[in-house]
Amino acid sequence: MGVMKMVASLKNIGVTERQVVTFQLGEDEFGTDIMDVKEIIRVPSITKIPNAPDYVEGACNLRGDVLPIIDGRTKFNLERKEKDENSRVLVIDVEGKATGIIVDKVSEVMRVPTSNIEDTPEIVRNIDDDFIDGVVKLNNGQRLVMLLDVVQALMVKDLTKEKKEPQEDNMRYDNQSINIDVDKSVDEKQLVTFLIDQEEYAFEIMKVKEIIRVPQIVKVPNCEAYIEGVLSLRDNLLPIINLRKYFGIVHTEINDHNRILVVDMGNFTAGIMVDKVTEVLRVPKMSIQPPLQFSAQSGEQLKGIAKLNSGKRMILILEPSKLILSDSIEPIMGNRAIQEQHDDTQRSENQLLDEVQLVTFKIDQEEYGIIIDNVQEINRMTEITKVPNAPDYIEGIVNLRGNIIPALDLRRLLKISEKVQTDASRIIIADFNGKRTGIIVDSVSEVLRFEKKLIEVPTEILSSGVDIDWLEGVGKLDEGKRMILILDIGKVLSFI
């Protein structure tokens, strides 16, 4: 509705003034109707949204709800600037949904006679005319405030109506991959979480086949910048996607924390390089909010946002089949190679019996592994309650979503010198004979799959001082340069 028509309409119903919240963007002063503003807050901690439009700052937690945040300067074609102590977020009601817009400064709330509101002059610059609601003339025209229709400015097309549900025939799951408690509750989702530039992301665990360190990657010329190259994984070519480059984040040198998630991308398999894998965890489905619909691309690539710790921790759940299309990979591998790799994921059970899959972790400088079938989940360290008169290797008990389970200090059990727990420390939730136990380790390395023929039976006390009675075998990788001590979980947890 034009401003003059709107003013005329207001006068017809006896309204002679409007209440306006005024704010600054750059050198200009703007205003918006107070009825559209739910509240005004300081700029909170904001989680970035991958592949969203440039004016989308991200999302934040607002009293348990996910609030999308728009940068007002970028939205209205002004130069972006760092936020300071004057910056504020106007929380706007957009068709029943709250959306935040960052402004440089909120000035005041004032009442404006409708007679002081004039139509938009043609000389208005740096602003989309569709969002202009008029110009307020104050102090005999010495002060001009441009009225914005912020609801119209922040309105995002509902993309969900155009999205089609995937056909069941097109949905493929490799039930032999990362088999961590596949029989999980229908009220929970299990996620593999990881970091990209301090933001936390996740894939659903059934999409992740394994997690490996970053090996030697063969560069491929004339391909997309985000394709790091290819590597050979059990005689199959695996394209490697650098998620930092894909999201347009500043590239950093590969370090010891980087990992590659081998992920089912829908009709092919790819390695997704991430900054750091954090944990495997269960989240209640009710804690997952539908993705924010900033654009077709960002809406499809995000499967949801998990809100944990009363919304203080937000995890962006990615949909791998929407990240990379097979067309981007074909120049590297060719249609035939992709089909062969796809067929390879459907290997028979007889072939899989020749392999073993481990969750590997470290105690001191030694690397250990537990058969993945015995691992239910991997969690960060949590509060542990001491139990009087318990064996010294029992650290105490922990509360796991309402279930009380014992926590075993593996260092003490293996008679290894004690060490102060760090941010890298983890609790591996193991299942033995239907009973769950938490195993405290220094750090979790990766989920690793290799051939059983590389496992040897231990025949003597190893250099680490670990008695072979605790061991099921020793995995020798990289021509024996890397050894993994595979624990006999039955003996380790024989006390329960």
C-alpha positions as CSV (number, residue, x, y, z in Angstrom):
1,M,0.0,0.0,0.0
2,G,1.3,3.5,-0.9
3,V,2.0,5.9,2.0
4,M,-0.6,8.4,0.9
5,K,-3.2,5.7,0.6
6,M,-2.1,4.3,4.0
7,V,-2.3,7.8,5.6
8,A,-5.7,8.3,4.1
9,S,-6.9,5.0,5.4
10,L,-5.7,5.8,8.9
11,K,-7.4,9.2,8.8
12,N,-10.6,7.5,7.7
13,I,-10.7,5.4,10.9
14,G,-9.8,8.4,13.1
15,V,-6.1,7.6,13.6
16,T,-4.1,10.8,13.5
17,E,-0.7,9.6,14.6
18,R,1.7,6.7,14.5
19,Q,4.1,5.4,17.1
20,V,7.5,4.8,15.6
21,V,10.8,3.2,16.8
22,T,13.7,5.2,15.2
23,F,17.2,3.8,14.6
24,Q,20.3,4.5,12.6
25,L,22.0,2.7,9.7
26,G,25.1,4.4,8.6
27,E,24.5,8.2,8.4
28,D,20.8,7.9,7.9
29,E,17.9,7.8,10.4
30,F,15.1,5.3,9.9
31,G,11.9,4.4,11.7
32,T,9.4,1.6,11.8
33,D,6.0,1.1,13.3
34,I,6.2,0.0,16.9
35,M,3.5,-2.5,16.4
36,D,5.9,-4.5,14.2
37,V,8.6,-4.6,16.8
38,K,8.3,-7.3,19.5
39,E,11.4,-6.3,21.4
40,I,14.9,-4.7,21.2
41,I,17.9,-6.6,22.4
42,R,21.7,-6.4,22.4
43,V,23.6,-8.3,19.7
44,P,23.9,-11.9,21.0
45,S,26.2,-14.7,20.0
46,I,25.3,-15.6,16.5
47,T,25.7,-19.0,14.7
48,K,26.6,-18.7,11.0
49,I,24.3,-20.3,8.5
50,P,26.1,-21.9,5.5
51,N,25.3,-20.7,2.0
52,A,22.7,-18.2,3.2
53,P,22.4,-14.8,1.4
54,D,25.1,-12.3,2.3
55,Y,22.7,-10.2,4.4
56,V,21.9,-13.1,6.7
57,E,24.2,-12.8,9.7
58,G,23.1,-16.2,11.1
59,A,20.9,-17.3,13.9
60,C,20.8,-17.1,17.7
61,N,19.0,-18.4,20.7
62,L,16.2,-16.2,22.1
63,R,14.7,-17.8,25.2
64,G,14.8,-21.3,23.7
65,D,13.7,-20.3,20.2
66,V,16.0,-20.0,17.2
67,L,16.0,-16.4,15.9
68,P,17.3,-15.7,12.4
69,I,19.4,-12.5,12.3
70,I,19.6,-10.1,9.3
71,D,22.4,-7.5,9.0
72,G,20.5,-4.3,8.3
73,R,23.4,-2.6,6.6
74,T,23.9,-5.4,4.1
75,K,20.2,-5.8,3.5
76,F,19.8,-2.2,2.6
77,N,23.0,-2.0,0.4
78,L,25.1,-0.1,3.0
79,E,28.7,-1.0,3.8
80,R,29.0,-3.7,6.5
81,K,30.7,-2.7,9.7
82,E,31.8,-4.3,13.0
83,K,29.2,-4.4,15.7
84,D,29.8,-2.2,18.8
85,E,28.2,-1.4,22.1
86,N,25.6,0.7,20.4
87,S,24.5,-2.0,18.0
88,R,21.0,-3.5,18.7
89,V,18.7,-6.2,17.2
90,L,15.1,-5.2,16.5
91,V,13.0,-8.4,16.9
92,I,10.3,-8.1,14.2
93,D,7.1,-10.2,13.9
94,V,7.1,-11.4,10.3
95,E,3.9,-13.3,9.6
96,G,3.9,-14.8,13.1
97,K,7.6,-15.6,13.1
98,A,10.3,-13.6,14.9
99,T,13.2,-12.3,12.8
100,G,16.0,-10.1,14.1
101,I,17.6,-7.2,12.2
102,I,20.8,-5.6,13.4
103,V,20.9,-1.8,13.4
104,D,23.7,0.6,14.3
105,K,21.8,2.3,17.1
106,V,18.3,2.7,18.4
107,S,17.4,6.3,19.0
108,E,13.9,6.7,20.5
109,V,10.3,5.7,20.4
110,M,8.1,8.7,19.4
111,R,4.6,9.6,18.3
112,V,4.4,11.0,14.8
113,P,1.3,12.9,13.5
114,T,0.2,11.3,10.2
115,S,0.1,14.8,8.7
116,N,3.9,14.8,9.0
117,I,4.3,11.7,6.9
118,E,4.9,12.4,3.2
119,D,5.4,10.1,0.2
120,T,8.9,8.9,-0.7
121,P,10.9,11.4,-2.7
122,E,12.7,10.1,-5.8
123,I,16.1,11.2,-4.5
124,V,16.1,8.5,-1.8
125,R,19.3,6.5,-2.2
126,N,20.8,3.2,-0.9
127,I,17.5,1.7,-0.1
128,D,15.0,-0.5,-1.9
129,D,11.9,1.6,-2.7
130,D,9.6,-1.4,-2.0
131,F,10.5,-1.2,1.7
132,I,10.0,2.6,2.1
133,D,6.9,3.4,4.0
134,G,7.2,7.2,3.7
135,V,9.3,10.0,5.2
136,V,8.6,11.8,8.5
137,K,9.4,15.5,8.5
138,L,10.3,16.8,12.0
139,N,11.5,20.2,13.3
140,N,10.1,22.0,10.3
141,G,11.8,19.6,7.9
142,Q,15.3,19.9,9.5
143,R,15.1,16.3,10.7
144,L,14.0,13.6,8.2
145,V,13.2,10.0,9.2
146,M,12.6,7.4,6.5
147,L,9.9,4.9,7.5
148,L,10.7,1.3,6.6
149,D,8.2,-1.5,6.2
150,V,10.5,-3.9,8.0
151,V,8.0,-6.8,7.8
152,Q,8.1,-6.5,4.0
153,A,11.9,-6.1,4.0
154,L,12.5,-9.2,6.1
155,M,9.8,-11.4,4.5
156,V,11.3,-14.6,3.0
157,K,9.5,-16.7,0.5
158,D,8.2,-20.0,2.0
159,L,10.3,-22.6,0.2
160,T,8.9,-25.5,2.1
161,K,5.8,-25.6,-0.1
162,E,7.9,-26.1,-3.2
163,K,10.0,-28.9,-1.7
164,K,9.0,-32.5,-2.4
165,E,9.5,-35.3,0.1
166,P,12.2,-37.7,-1.1
167,Q,10.9,-41.0,-2.6
168,E,11.6,-44.0,-0.4
169,D,13.3,-45.7,-3.4
170,N,15.9,-42.9,-3.6
171,M,16.8,-43.1,0.1
172,R,19.7,-45.4,0.8
173,Y,21.3,-46.4,4.1
174,D,24.4,-48.5,4.6
175,N,23.4,-50.5,7.7
176,Q,26.9,-51.8,7.9
177,S,28.5,-48.4,8.4
178,I,29.1,-46.9,11.8
179,N,26.9,-49.3,13.5
180,I,26.6,-47.4,16.8
181,D,23.4,-48.5,18.4
182,V,21.4,-48.7,15.1
183,D,18.3,-49.8,17.1
184,K,17.9,-46.3,18.5
185,S,14.8,-44.8,20.0
186,V,12.2,-43.3,17.6
187,D,12.2,-40.2,19.8
188,E,15.9,-39.5,19.3
189,K,18.4,-38.8,16.5
190,Q,22.0,-39.8,16.7
191,L,24.5,-37.3,15.2
192,V,28.2,-37.1,14.4
193,T,29.1,-33.5,15.3
194,F,32.1,-31.5,14.0
195,L,33.5,-28.0,13.9
196,I,33.9,-25.7,10.9
197,D,35.5,-22.3,12.0
198,Q,34.1,-22.7,15.6
199,E,30.6,-23.4,14.4
200,E,29.2,-26.8,15.2
201,Y,27.6,-28.9,12.5
202,A,26.4,-32.5,12.3
203,F,25.4,-35.4,10.0
204,E,23.0,-38.0,11.0
205,I,25.1,-41.0,12.0
206,M,23.5,-43.4,9.4
207,K,25.0,-41.1,6.7
208,V,28.5,-41.4,8.0
209,K,30.3,-44.6,7.1
210,E,33.6,-44.0,8.8
211,I,35.9,-41.2,10.1
212,I,39.6,-41.1,9.1
213,R,42.6,-38.9,9.5
214,V,43.6,-36.8,6.6
215,P,46.0,-38.8,4.4
216,Q,47.9,-37.8,1.3
217,I,45.4,-36.3,-1.1
218,V,46.0,-36.2,-4.9
219,K,45.2,-32.8,-6.4
220,V,42.9,-32.8,-9.4
221,P,43.2,-29.9,-11.9
222,N,40.3,-28.0,-13.4
223,C,37.7,-28.9,-10.8
224,E,35.6,-26.9,-8.3
225,A,37.7,-25.0,-5.8
226,Y,36.1,-26.8,-2.9
227,I,37.2,-30.2,-4.2
228,E,40.4,-30.9,-2.4
229,G,41.3,-33.8,-4.6
230,V,40.9,-37.6,-4.4
231,L,42.4,-40.4,-2.3
232,S,42.4,-44.2,-2.5
233,L,40.3,-45.8,0.2
234,R,40.5,-49.6,0.0
235,D,41.2,-49.5,-3.7
236,N,38.3,-47.0,-4.4
237,L,38.7,-43.4,-5.4
238,L,37.1,-41.1,-2.9
239,P,36.5,-37.4,-3.8
240,I,37.4,-35.1,-0.9
241,I,35.2,-32.0,-0.3
242,N,36.8,-29.2,1.8
243,L,33.8,-27.9,3.8
244,R,35.5,-24.7,4.7
245,K,36.0,-23.8,1.0
246,Y,32.5,-25.0,0.2
247,F,31.0,-22.6,2.7
248,G,33.3,-19.8,1.6
249,I,35.2,-19.6,4.9
250,V,38.9,-18.6,5.0
251,H,41.1,-21.7,4.3
252,T,43.5,-22.9,7.0
253,E,46.4,-25.3,6.8
254,I,45.6,-28.9,7.5
255,N,46.6,-30.0,11.1
256,D,46.3,-33.0,13.4
257,H,42.7,-32.1,14.4
258,N,41.3,-32.2,10.8
259,R,39.3,-35.3,10.0
260,I,37.6,-36.7,6.9
261,L,34.0,-38.0,7.3
262,V,33.2,-40.7,4.7
263,V,29.6,-39.8,3.9
264,D,26.8,-41.2,1.9
265,M,25.9,-38.3,-0.4
266,G,22.9,-39.9,-1.9
267,N,24.1,-41.5,-5.2
268,F,27.8,-41.5,-4.4
269,T,30.2,-41.4,-1.5
270,A,32.5,-38.6,-0.7
271,G,35.0,-37.6,2.0
272,I,34.0,-34.4,3.9
273,M,37.0,-32.6,5.4
274,V,36.2,-30.8,8.7
275,D,38.2,-28.9,11.2
276,K,37.6,-31.3,14.1
277,V,35.1,-34.1,15.0
278,T,33.7,-33.4,18.4
279,E,31.5,-36.2,19.4
280,V,28.8,-38.8,18.7
281,L,25.6,-37.9,20.6
282,R,21.9,-38.5,20.8
283,V,19.5,-35.6,20.7
284,P,15.8,-35.7,21.3
285,K,13.8,-35.1,18.1
286,M,11.8,-32.5,19.9
287,S,15.0,-30.4,20.3
288,I,15.4,-30.2,16.5
289,Q,13.8,-27.2,14.9
290,P,13.1,-27.1,11.1
291,P,15.8,-25.2,9.0
292,L,15.6,-21.5,8.5
293,Q,14.4,-20.7,5.0
294,F,16.7,-17.9,3.9
295,S,17.1,-19.3,0.4
296,A,16.4,-22.5,-1.6
297,Q,20.0,-23.6,-1.2
298,S,20.4,-22.9,2.5
299,G,17.0,-24.3,3.3
300,E,17.6,-27.6,1.5
301,Q,21.2,-28.1,2.8
302,L,20.1,-27.7,6.4
303,K,18.1,-30.6,7.7
304,G,17.4,-28.9,11.0
305,I,18.9,-27.1,14.0
306,A,19.4,-29.0,17.2
307,K,19.0,-26.7,20.3
308,L,20.8,-28.1,23.4
309,N,21.5,-26.8,26.9
310,S,18.4,-24.6,26.9
311,G,19.4,-23.2,23.5
312,K,22.9,-22.1,24.5
313,R,24.3,-24.8,22.1
314,M,23.1,-25.0,18.6
315,I,24.1,-27.6,16.0
316,L,23.4,-27.2,12.3
317,I,22.4,-30.6,10.9
318,L,23.4,-30.9,7.3
319,E,21.6,-32.9,4.6
320,P,24.6,-34.5,2.6
321,S,22.5,-35.3,-0.5
322,K,21.9,-31.6,-1.0
323,L,25.5,-30.4,-0.5
324,I,27.2,-31.7,-3.7
325,L,25.6,-32.9,-6.9
326,S,27.1,-35.9,-8.7
327,D,27.6,-33.5,-11.7
328,S,30.4,-31.8,-9.7
329,I,32.2,-35.1,-9.1
330,E,31.8,-36.6,-12.6
331,P,34.7,-34.7,-14.1
332,I,37.0,-36.3,-11.5
333,M,35.8,-39.9,-11.5
334,G,33.5,-40.3,-14.5
335,N,30.0,-41.8,-14.5
336,R,31.3,-45.4,-14.5
337,A,33.6,-44.8,-11.5
338,I,30.7,-43.2,-9.6
339,Q,28.5,-46.2,-10.3
340,E,31.2,-48.6,-9.3
341,Q,31.7,-46.7,-6.0
342,H,28.0,-46.7,-5.4
343,D,27.8,-50.4,-6.1
344,D,30.7,-50.9,-3.7
345,T,28.6,-49.6,-0.8
346,Q,26.3,-52.5,-1.4
347,R,28.9,-55.1,-0.7
348,S,27.7,-58.5,0.6
349,E,27.8,-59.5,4.2
350,N,30.5,-62.1,3.3
351,Q,32.8,-59.3,2.2
352,L,32.0,-57.2,5.3
353,L,32.9,-60.2,7.5
354,D,36.5,-59.7,6.4
355,E,36.7,-56.3,7.9
356,V,36.5,-54.8,11.4
357,Q,35.4,-51.4,12.5
358,L,36.8,-49.7,15.5
359,V,36.3,-46.6,17.6
360,T,39.9,-45.6,18.3
361,F,41.2,-43.4,21.1
362,K,44.3,-42.5,23.0
363,I,45.6,-43.1,26.5
364,D,49.0,-41.3,26.8
365,Q,50.7,-41.8,23.5
366,E,49.3,-45.3,22.8
367,E,46.3,-45.8,20.5
368,Y,43.5,-48.2,21.5
369,G,40.4,-49.4,19.8
370,I,37.0,-50.9,20.7
371,I,34.9,-52.9,18.3
372,I,32.2,-50.5,17.2
373,D,29.4,-52.9,17.8
374,N,30.1,-52.5,21.5
375,V,30.0,-48.6,21.4
376,Q,26.7,-46.9,21.9
377,E,27.8,-43.3,21.8
378,I,30.7,-40.9,22.6
379,N,30.1,-37.9,24.9
380,R,32.0,-35.0,26.3
381,M,33.0,-35.2,29.9
382,T,30.1,-34.6,32.3
383,E,29.6,-34.3,36.0
384,I,30.6,-37.5,37.8
385,T,29.3,-38.4,41.2
386,K,31.7,-40.2,43.4
387,V,30.7,-43.5,44.9
388,P,32.2,-44.4,48.4
389,N,34.1,-47.7,48.7
390,A,34.0,-48.3,45.0
391,P,37.1,-49.9,43.3
392,D,39.7,-47.3,42.5
393,Y,39.2,-47.7,38.8
394,I,35.6,-46.6,39.1
395,E,35.5,-42.8,38.8
396,G,31.9,-42.7,39.9
397,I,28.5,-42.6,38.3
398,V,27.0,-40.4,35.6
399,N,23.4,-39.5,34.6
400,L,22.8,-40.4,30.9
401,R,19.4,-38.9,30.1
402,G,17.8,-40.3,33.2
403,N,19.8,-43.5,33.3
404,I,22.6,-44.0,36.0
405,I,25.7,-45.7,34.6
406,P,29.1,-46.4,36.1
407,A,32.1,-44.5,34.8
408,L,35.3,-46.4,34.4
409,D,38.7,-44.7,34.5
410,L,40.6,-46.7,31.9
411,R,44.0,-45.3,33.0
412,R,43.6,-46.7,36.5
413,L,42.3,-50.0,35.2
414,L,45.3,-50.4,32.9
415,K,47.6,-49.2,35.7
416,I,48.8,-46.2,33.7
417,S,49.8,-43.0,35.4
418,E,47.0,-40.6,36.1
419,K,46.4,-37.4,34.1
420,V,44.3,-34.3,34.6
421,Q,41.2,-34.4,32.3
422,T,41.1,-31.9,29.5
423,D,38.7,-30.5,26.9
424,A,39.7,-33.5,24.7
425,S,38.7,-36.1,27.3
426,R,35.7,-38.1,26.4
427,I,33.4,-40.8,27.8
428,I,32.7,-43.7,25.5
429,I,29.4,-45.3,26.4
430,A,30.0,-49.1,25.9
431,D,27.4,-51.8,26.0
432,F,28.2,-55.3,27.3
433,N,25.6,-57.9,27.9
434,G,22.9,-55.3,27.8
435,K,24.5,-53.1,30.4
436,R,26.0,-49.7,29.7
437,T,29.2,-48.4,31.1
438,G,31.1,-45.1,30.5
439,I,34.8,-45.5,29.7
440,I,36.9,-42.3,30.3
441,V,39.7,-41.8,27.7
442,D,42.1,-39.0,27.0
443,S,40.7,-38.3,23.5
444,V,38.8,-40.0,20.7
445,S,40.7,-40.3,17.4
446,E,38.5,-41.6,14.7
447,V,36.1,-44.4,13.5
448,L,38.3,-46.7,11.5
449,R,37.6,-49.7,9.3
450,F,40.3,-52.1,8.1
451,E,40.8,-55.7,7.2
452,K,40.8,-58.4,9.8
453,K,44.0,-60.0,8.4
454,L,45.8,-56.9,9.7
455,I,45.0,-57.9,13.3
456,E,47.5,-60.1,15.1
457,V,47.0,-62.0,18.4
458,P,49.2,-60.3,21.2
459,T,51.8,-62.7,22.4
460,E,53.7,-60.6,25.0
461,I,53.5,-57.6,27.3
462,L,53.7,-54.5,25.0
463,S,55.9,-51.5,25.3
464,S,53.0,-49.5,26.8
465,G,53.0,-51.9,29.8
466,V,49.5,-53.1,29.2
467,D,48.9,-56.7,30.1
468,I,47.9,-58.7,27.0
469,D,45.0,-60.2,29.1
470,W,43.1,-57.0,28.5
471,L,43.7,-57.2,24.7
472,E,41.7,-58.9,21.9
473,G,44.4,-58.2,19.3
474,V,46.8,-55.7,17.8
475,G,45.9,-53.9,14.5
476,K,49.0,-53.1,12.4
477,L,48.4,-50.4,9.9
478,D,50.8,-48.5,7.5
479,E,53.0,-51.5,7.2
480,G,53.3,-51.8,11.0
481,K,54.2,-48.1,11.6
482,R,50.9,-47.6,13.4
483,M,49.6,-50.0,16.0
484,I,46.2,-50.1,17.6
485,L,45.7,-52.1,20.8
486,I,42.2,-53.6,20.5
487,L,40.6,-54.0,23.9
488,D,38.6,-57.1,24.9
489,I,35.5,-55.3,26.1
490,G,34.2,-58.4,27.8
491,K,37.3,-58.5,30.1
492,V,37.5,-54.8,30.5
493,L,33.9,-54.6,31.7
494,S,33.9,-57.9,33.5
495,F,33.2,-56.2,36.8
496,I,29.6,-55.3,35.9
